[in-house]
């Protein structure tokens, strides 16, 4: 008899937000380059979201 595999904890809302910000950041890079204030803000936001994701993954180990 097979047992169900344990699915690791995933914050899907956070993952979707990371994907959206990353896509928006890439589009902005194509339009304005890396020096625009909006691009820098999105880069910081993406960094914070990634840190939040990593901290959640560590907490659920």
LUMVEXRO-546868 format. One line per field, with one value per residue: x, y, z of N, C-alpha, C, O in turn. Coordinates in nm, 4 decimals. Layout:
N
n.c1	(X, ...) $
n.c2	(Y, ...) $
n.c3	(Z, ...) $
ca.c1	(X, ...) $
ca.c2	(Y, ...) $
ca.c3	(Z, ...) $
c.c1	(X, ...) $
c.c2	(Y, ...) $
c.c3	(Z, ...) $
o.c1	(X, ...) $
o.c2	(Y, ...) $
o.c3	(Z, ...) $
***
This chain:
61
n.c1	(0.0829, 0.0590, 0.1786, 0.0701, 0.2656, 0.4389, 0.3650, 0.5645, 0.5438, 0.4060, 0.3764, 0.1604, 0.0458, 0.2482, 0.4470, 0.3274, 0.3167, 0.5887, 0.6578, 0.5043, 0.6143, 0.8737, 0.8353, 0.7277, 0.9456, 1.1379, 1.0172, 1.0166, 1.2900, 1.3576, 1.2337, 1.3265, 1.5784, 1.8329, 1.8600, 1.6401, 1.4163, 1.1819, 1.2491, 1.4535, 1.3090, 1.1363, 1.3263, 1.4214, 1.1846, 1.1411, 1.3650, 1.3080, 1.0724, 1.1724, 1.3440, 1.1536, 1.0170, 1.2196, 1.2720, 1.0253, 1.0311, 1.2470, 1.1436, 0.9530, 1.0850) $
n.c2	(-0.1158, 0.2181, 0.5166, 0.8519, 1.1135, 1.3539, 1.6885, 1.9657, 2.2704, 2.5446, 2.8806, 2.9923, 3.2342, 3.4191, 3.3232, 3.3754, 3.6526, 3.7116, 3.6182, 3.7931, 4.0457, 4.0062, 3.9719, 4.2236, 4.3827, 4.2961, 4.3803, 4.6563, 4.7010, 4.6562, 4.8766, 5.1125, 5.0705, 4.9921, 5.2093, 5.3577, 5.5014, 5.3532, 5.0963, 5.0362, 5.0403, 4.8212, 4.6202, 4.6186, 4.5505, 4.2934, 4.1624, 4.1717, 4.0192, 3.7717, 3.7134, 3.6899, 3.4632, 3.2686, 3.2702, 3.1736, 2.9158, 2.8067, 2.8160, 2.6184, 2.3800) $
n.c3	(0.0000, -0.0894, 0.0567, 0.1180, -0.0131, 0.1708, 0.1344, 0.1106, 0.3024, 0.1391, 0.0640, -0.1328, -0.2096, -0.1504, -0.3222, -0.5706, -0.5599, -0.5579, -0.8134, -0.9720, -0.9071, -0.9925, -1.2682, -1.3327, -1.2635, -1.4487, -1.6890, -1.6488, -1.6414, -1.9079, -2.0210, -1.8874, -1.7824, -1.5300, -1.3589, -1.2804, -1.0368, -0.9807, -1.0665, -0.8877, -0.6475, -0.6923, -0.7035, -0.4402, -0.3081, -0.4154, -0.3131, -0.0370, -0.0307, -0.1150, 0.0981, 0.2996, 0.2075, 0.2213, 0.4975, 0.5915, 0.4827, 0.6225, 0.8799, 0.8667, 0.8538) $
ca.c1	(0.0000, 0.1378, 0.1392, 0.0760, 0.3891, 0.4197, 0.3911, 0.6219, 0.4657, 0.4280, 0.2910, 0.1347, 0.0213, 0.3790, 0.5145, 0.2659, 0.3601, 0.7288, 0.6570, 0.4508, 0.7120, 0.9873, 0.7941, 0.7174, 1.0825, 1.2022, 0.9579, 1.0646, 1.4309, 1.3601, 1.1862, 1.3985, 1.7122, 1.8436, 1.8818, 1.5177, 1.3725, 1.0819, 1.3214, 1.5239, 1.2057, 1.0931, 1.4379, 1.4203, 1.0640, 1.1656, 1.4617, 1.2369, 0.9807, 1.2534, 1.3885, 1.0365, 0.9933, 1.3257, 1.2492, 0.9116, 1.0758, 1.3310, 1.0560, 0.8728, 1.1705) $
ca.c2	(0.0000, 0.3396, 0.6250, 0.9834, 1.1865, 1.4791, 1.8059, 2.0703, 2.3935, 2.6469, 2.9980, 3.0172, 3.3769, 3.4823, 3.2827, 3.4495, 3.7922, 3.7142, 3.6044, 3.9165, 4.1538, 3.9738, 4.0013, 4.3695, 4.4352, 4.2667, 4.4683, 4.7913, 4.7036, 4.6705, 5.0097, 5.2260, 5.0356, 4.9665, 5.3293, 5.4305, 5.4820, 5.2464, 4.9698, 5.0153, 5.0057, 4.6836, 4.5321, 4.6087, 4.4754, 4.1535, 4.1118, 4.1515, 3.9057, 3.6499, 3.6869, 3.6417, 3.3266, 3.1829, 3.2589, 3.0840, 2.7794, 2.7647, 2.7966, 2.4964, 2.2597) $
ca.c3	(0.0000, -0.0980, 0.1461, 0.0555, 0.0085, 0.2418, 0.0525, 0.1940, 0.3167, 0.0376, 0.0710, -0.2749, -0.2277, -0.1512, -0.4455, -0.6809, -0.5484, -0.6022, -0.9591, -1.0299, -0.8898, -1.0783, -1.4053, -1.3431, -1.2575, -1.5770, -1.7890, -1.6211, -1.6817, -2.0539, -2.0579, -1.8288, -1.7359, -1.3859, -1.2797, -1.2459, -0.8976, -0.9740, -1.0784, -0.7607, -0.5488, -0.7167, -0.6657, -0.2942, -0.2723, -0.4498, -0.2153, 0.0898, -0.0484, -0.1192, 0.2354, 0.3722, 0.1620, 0.2762, 0.6423, 0.6110, 0.4526, 0.7347, 0.9960, 0.8496, 0.8419) $
c.c1	(0.0892, 0.0850, 0.1479, 0.2086, 0.3573, 0.4568, 0.4464, 0.5335, 0.5044, 0.3281, 0.2670, 0.1091, 0.1541, 0.4556, 0.4593, 0.3081, 0.5049, 0.7352, 0.6085, 0.5510, 0.8327, 0.9560, 0.7876, 0.8554, 1.1541, 1.1486, 1.0093, 1.2109, 1.4425, 1.3236, 1.2774, 1.5420, 1.7167, 1.8548, 1.7561, 1.4774, 1.2697, 1.1486, 1.3924, 1.4248, 1.1581, 1.2016, 1.4416, 1.3010, 1.0836, 1.2621, 1.3936, 1.1405, 1.0568, 1.3035, 1.2732, 1.0078, 1.0948, 1.3060, 1.1305, 0.9506, 1.1601, 1.2446, 0.9770, 0.9574, 1.1516) $
c.c2	(0.1246, 0.4432, 0.7573, 1.0492, 1.3174, 1.5957, 1.9147, 2.1947, 2.4912, 2.7594, 3.0425, 3.1651, 3.4526, 3.4481, 3.3567, 3.5961, 3.8072, 3.7078, 3.7323, 4.0309, 4.1309, 4.0062, 4.1522, 4.4340, 4.4133, 4.3567, 4.6117, 4.8059, 4.7252, 4.8126, 5.1215, 5.1960, 5.0262, 5.0917, 5.4022, 5.4028, 5.3687, 5.1085, 4.9366, 4.9759, 4.8618, 4.5840, 4.5112, 4.5264, 4.3263, 4.0897, 4.0815, 4.0326, 3.7728, 3.6138, 3.6330, 3.4958, 3.2305, 3.1629, 3.1671, 2.9389, 2.7251, 2.7331, 2.6668, 2.3711, 2.1666) $
c.c3	(0.0000, 0.0006, 0.0713, 0.0880, 0.0778, 0.1506, 0.1432, 0.1957, 0.2060, 0.0570, -0.0730, -0.3030, -0.2372, -0.2784, -0.5663, -0.6780, -0.5943, -0.7544, -1.0262, -1.0218, -0.9810, -1.2247, -1.4286, -1.3450, -1.3905, -1.6882, -1.7715, -1.6616, -1.8323, -2.0962, -2.0108, -1.7890, -1.5847, -1.2992, -1.2365, -1.1011, -0.8829, -0.9810, -0.9469, -0.6514, -0.5659, -0.6796, -0.5151, -0.2474, -0.2997, -0.3508, -0.0817, 0.0814, -0.0493, 0.0207, 0.3198, 0.3360, 0.2237, 0.4267, 0.6724, 0.5861, 0.5677, 0.8564, 0.9873, 0.8269, 0.9576) $
o.c1	(0.1828, -0.0353, 0.2229, 0.2577, 0.2586, 0.5672, 0.3827, 0.4582, 0.6226, 0.2077, 0.3442, 0.1467, 0.1701, 0.5217, 0.5350, 0.3323, 0.5395, 0.8094, 0.6655, 0.5701, 0.8866, 1.0399, 0.8354, 0.8791, 1.2233, 1.2251, 1.0414, 1.2516, 1.5263, 1.3759, 1.3034, 1.6194, 1.6160, 1.8588, 1.7649, 1.5015, 1.2709, 1.1091, 1.3908, 1.4537, 1.1414, 1.1722, 1.4624, 1.3139, 1.0470, 1.2425, 1.4189, 1.1290, 1.0114, 1.3052, 1.2917, 0.9777, 1.0584, 1.3215, 1.1349, 0.9084, 1.1451, 1.2693, 0.9381, 0.9053, 1.2154) $
o.c2	(0.1350, 0.4552, 0.7717, 1.0420, 1.3834, 1.6003, 1.9519, 2.2202, 2.5166, 2.7351, 3.1209, 3.2155, 3.5400, 3.5343, 3.3966, 3.6562, 3.9043, 3.7834, 3.7751, 4.1044, 4.2251, 4.0610, 4.2026, 4.5289, 4.5027, 4.4042, 4.6792, 4.9112, 4.8025, 4.8635, 5.2158, 5.2885, 5.0495, 5.0806, 5.5001, 5.2938, 5.2967, 5.0159, 4.8221, 4.8873, 4.7889, 4.4753, 4.3995, 4.4427, 4.2425, 3.9754, 3.9775, 3.9548, 3.6740, 3.4964, 3.5424, 3.4146, 3.1234, 3.0518, 3.0907, 2.8493, 2.6090, 2.6356, 2.6110, 2.2677, 2.0615) $
o.c3	(0.0792, 0.0240, -0.0252, 0.2006, 0.0454, 0.0963, 0.2418, 0.1017, 0.1830, 0.0653, -0.1282, -0.4088, -0.3224, -0.3362, -0.6548, -0.7827, -0.6616, -0.8170, -1.1265, -1.1187, -1.0391, -1.2962, -1.5303, -1.4197, -1.4392, -1.7721, -1.8692, -1.7107, -1.8786, -2.1954, -2.0856, -1.7643, -1.5178, -1.1767, -1.1624, -1.0492, -0.7831, -0.9102, -0.9015, -0.5710, -0.4681, -0.6298, -0.4678, -0.1581, -0.2173, -0.3095, -0.0209, 0.1762, 0.0084, 0.0575, 0.4010, 0.4235, 0.2724, 0.4774, 0.7688, 0.6593, 0.6058, 0.9273, 1.0900, 0.7851, 0.9634) $
***
